[in-house]
């Protein structure tokens, strides 16, 4: 029967295989099967090995959550700072700031349809989804851009900040 030291080395080898994503699961199973020792000892060692993997997976999952929360906080900070720059540029009546390395410009967004009263939208501009009445904003936008009047809808155009 192999010594505890030999078994530990064998299980370390299996551990290394599990961490190597290129190693096929069948190879890991074959290696586990080839480790000598009583079935009870092998089963206990394999369960300890599983618990170790589960622990690592749990730590990684917690870290993923922490990083996702941090990413979201950073994205919100970027958004708030961009809104601040845009507000300051609009207040100063500046459309563009240009340096040798950065251009900051206020640019008009594409016109967007604002549905003020969906009930007033003519049937020609409505897409019927079973038991739903959904205004077709693309067709409404085309009609409004073409000079047509669509009751219950207007065309608005905002601005957004572009950094290149």
N, C-alpha and C positions, 0 to 999 in steps of 0.2 A: 504494500500500500504506500502511495506517495506521501512524502512529508508535507506538513502544513506549509512550509516555505515553498515547496514545489507547486502545491495547489494554488498558493497565492500568486506565484509567477504565472501560472497557467491562466488564472482568472484576470490578471493584469493584461495578458495578451488578448483575451476576449474583449476586455474593456477598450483597449486600443483599437480593435477591429470595429467595435460599435461606433466609436467616435470618427472613424474613417468612412465617410459616406459612399466611397467607391467600393467597399467590401460588400459582397452579396450576402443576404440574410442566410442563405443555405450554408455558406462557408462558416458563419458564426455558429449555426446550429451543429455543424459537423465538428467544429472545434470543441464546443461544449460537450458533445457526446464522447469525444475522445479523451477527455480528462478522466483520469482514473480515480477511483474512490468509491466508497459506499454510496448507494443511491440516495440515502437519507442525507449524507453530507453534501452531495452534489445538489440536491434539491434545496437545502438550506442556503448553500452558497449562491445558487442561482436566484433565489428569492431575495437575498441581500443585495445581489447585483441589480435586480429589478428595482428594489427600493432606492438604490443609489441613482439609477436612471430617472426614476420618478421625481426624486429630490432635485436633480439637475433641471428636469423639465419644468418643475414648479418655480424654481429660481429664474429660469429664462422667461417664463410667462409673466412673472411679477416685473421683471426688468422691461419686457415689451410694453406692459401697461404704463410703467413709469416713464419710459421714453416717449410713448404716444401722448401722454399728458404734457410732457415738456415740449414736444413738437407743437402741440396745439397752442400752448401758451406763447411760444415764440411766433407762431403764425398770427395769433391775435395781436401781439405787440407790433409786428410788421404792418398789419392792417391799420392799427390805430395811428402809427407814425405816418403812414401814407396819407391817411385822412387829414392829419394835422398839416402836412406839407401842402396838400391840395387846398385846404381851407386858407392857409396863409398866402398861397399864390393867388387864389381867387380874390382875397381881401386886398392884396397889393395890385390886382389887375394885371398879373403876369401870366402869359400863356406858355412861356418857355424860359428855361434857364440852361445855358450851355457853357460847359467848360471843356478843356481839352480831353478829359476822360469820361465825363458824364453829361448826358442830356436829360433834363427833366421837363416834361411837357404835359400840358393839359390838352387832352384830345377828346373830341366829341365821341360819345358812344353811338352805336347804331340806334336809329329811332326805335322806341319800344311802344307797344300798344298798351294803353292803360284802360282796362275795362271798368267803367264807372258804374254802369247799370246793365248787368248781363241780360236782364229781362227785355230790354229795349233792342238788343242786337237782332237784326233781321235773320230769318231762317237761312238765307243764302250764305251767311257767314258762320253757320253753326255746324259742327260735326257731331253727329249723333252716335254715341257709344251706348250700348244697351242700358237703358234707363238713366242715361246721363246726357246733359246738354252742355257741350264744351265749345266755347267760341274758338274759331280758327284764327289765331292771332296773325299768322303769316298772310292769309288772304285779306284780313282786315287792314293790316299794314300796307299791303299793295294798293288796296282801294283808297285808303287815306292819302298815301303818297301820290296817287293819281288824281287827287283833287276831289274824290267822291266824299260824300258825307255819310258816316255810318253812325246812326243813332246809338247812344250808349257807349261810344268809344272815342278816344282822342289819341293823338300821336304825341309822345313826349320824347325829349332827347336830353340825356344827362351828360356828365363829364366824368372821366376817370383819369387817374394819374398813370403815366407811362415812364418807366425809367429804363434807359438803354445804356 
